[in-house]
Structures are given as C-alpha cells and as structure tokens.
Amino acid sequence: MTNQTQYSGGYAQHTLNEFSKRSMDKEGRFFKGYVKAGQTLLDVGCGPGSLSIQLADMVGSSGFVHAVDVQSEQFPALHADNIRFQKASIFQLPFADETFDAILAHAVLYHLNDQHNALLELKRTLKPDGILGIRDAEFGGDVCYPKVDGLELAWDIAEACFHVAGSDIYFGRKQASSLMKAGFEIRSLSASYDIFCHASGYSPEGFSLFWQDYIQRHGNKTRYSKEEIEHAVVTIEQWGNHSDAYYGRTRCEAIARKPL
Ligand SMILES: C[S@@+](CC[C@H](N)C(=O)[O-])C[C@H]1O[C@@H](n2cnc3c(N)ncnc32)[C@H](O)[C@@H]1O
C-alpha cells in the first residue's frame, strides 16, 4: 500500500451537511488562539473547507489560507479571495520549505497509514517557530447511549472497516509521542468530545446514516459475514432513530511548535 491516497472515508452526500458545520469556536477552539491577522496558514485535509473559510476570515485580507485535500470534489464553489483550495496529498505538499506560520490538520492524521512521514512533511513546510494543531479521533474514549441489542458488534464492524482502510482510530493517544518523534516541541495537549444528540446541533440520525453508509461500502473487506454486516446497519439505524440517542466521539488535540 502506498502512503499517497488510501483514504476511503469520504462523506456521503447526505452526511456532508452535518460535517460541514465544523466551527473554529468548537472543533477548532484548541487552535484558535494561535491564529493571527496577516498569517499564512495551511488547512491540510480540509474536506468541505468549513474551517478553512473561518481561518481565512481570521487572518484577514493581509493573510492567506491554503487549503488542500486529496478529494477536491468536496471543495466549496464560493469563498473569499484570501483562500486557495488545491488538490494535494499531505505526503507531498506543493509548497516550499518554511512557508507557513501555522498549520491545522483537523480529523486527518488518524486516517493515514503513515503519520510519521505526514508530520515530517508538515514540519518541512512550517516556518521555524511555526505552530501545528492536530485533532484526531480516539475511539477508546467514546461514549454511546442507549444500549441497543447488537450495537456493540455493530461498532466493532465499523471499527474493522476503518482498520482495513488503513486508519488508526487510536491515534489520539499517540499524538504526543508521534509529534516528538517527528521533532516537534509539544506546547499543549487536550481532549474534547464531538457530541451527536438531539440537543447538540449534530444529529444522531446524521451520524447513524454516515456509519450505515460506511459499513455498507467497506464491510465486505472485513472478516464479518454479510448477515452480520446487514444486521449492523439495521442496529445502527435503530440507535440513530432513538429519541435518547447520544454519541460522544473523543478527539485528542495537540499544539506543537517547530523548533528554531
Ligand atoms: C474526516 S475528514 C476531515 C475534513 C476537515 N479537516 C474537517 O474537519 O471538516 C478527513 C479528510 O482528510 C482527507 N485526506 C485523507 N488522506 C489525505 C491525504 N493523504 N492528504 C490530504 N488529505 C487527505 C480526506 O479526503 C478528508 O477530506
């Protein structure tokens, strides 16, 4: 397997809106204090670009945001002038050494099968003293309610799908050691939850639909039978339709500095 573009977790259209709501006040809060007017930023693995657009607003007309992703079909059609969306891989960024004041990789690194080389490429393009912010899933800390019969197996199948796609859903706990091995200096470590429930603004139905679609697309590459996969889809649908449904997805966050 090459480390270029094995990402298989593309958003289905019906869940795109859910994940387009990412906000610098919520998901990007850990990084917000490092963004200043006039900076040149990179949003790597930018997806639909909701964070990139807010970053462009924060750096203002004297700053600039480069937003890159391997899946360019997600890019927004309309955006401000101080932002450029470009198809590129984190492993081979089309930028000179020491270009960026700061880089954000939100929900990206854990999808890769070679975080070390990705971090080295980010370090190459950061200016000395530049800041990298990463936020990754850590399935070990997730909470899910209520218990629906078969749900545990369904989440195991979802996890197996991620595994065959080359993602490391336990990368959150490895952020600090990975950053240090890549030569970064840790500035802060934190964790927070993305919460899917009827009161949070991120619906459990949307979350459930994403997983139904994901398991249907990738379940056949796992060791689970067709029947188990079909049952998992129905179970996740039942959970998503429950009025009390609540899912807390753990996200580990790290701010690191490139030494002088
Ligand atoms: C979970 S999404 C996060 C998108 C965005 N950062 C956000 O938070 O809304 C992960 C993104 O990483 C991108 N990705 C996966 N592998 C990549 C690679 N090798 N280089 C650049 N982007 C990649 C995917 O295409 C996808 O858009």
The ligand as a Gaussian input file, in Angstrom:
#p B3LYP/6-31G(d) Opt

LIG

0 1
 C      -12.634000      13.461000       8.470000
 S      -12.213000      14.427000       7.080000
 C      -11.826000      15.992000       7.848000
 C      -12.041000      17.164000       6.922000
 C      -11.824000      18.542000       7.547000
 N      -10.499000      18.709000       8.090000
 C      -12.872000      18.790000       8.609000
 O      -12.568000      18.662000       9.794000
 O      -14.011000      19.074000       8.232000
 C      -10.616000      13.834000       6.610000
 C      -10.110000      14.464000       5.331000
 O       -8.758000      14.063000       5.121000
 C       -8.564000      13.959000       3.729000
 N       -7.365000      13.150000       3.453000
 C       -7.215000      11.820000       3.600000
 N       -5.991000      11.424000       3.209000
 C       -5.346000      12.541000       2.812000
 C       -4.046000      12.810000       2.297000
 N       -3.169000      11.823000       2.085000
 N       -3.719000      14.083000       2.008000
 C       -4.618000      15.098000       2.186000
 N       -5.871000      14.908000       2.664000
 C       -6.229000      13.651000       2.975000
 C       -9.863000      13.323000       3.246000
 O      -10.060000      13.447000       1.868000
 C      -10.887000      14.046000       4.094000
 O      -11.401000      15.175000       3.439000

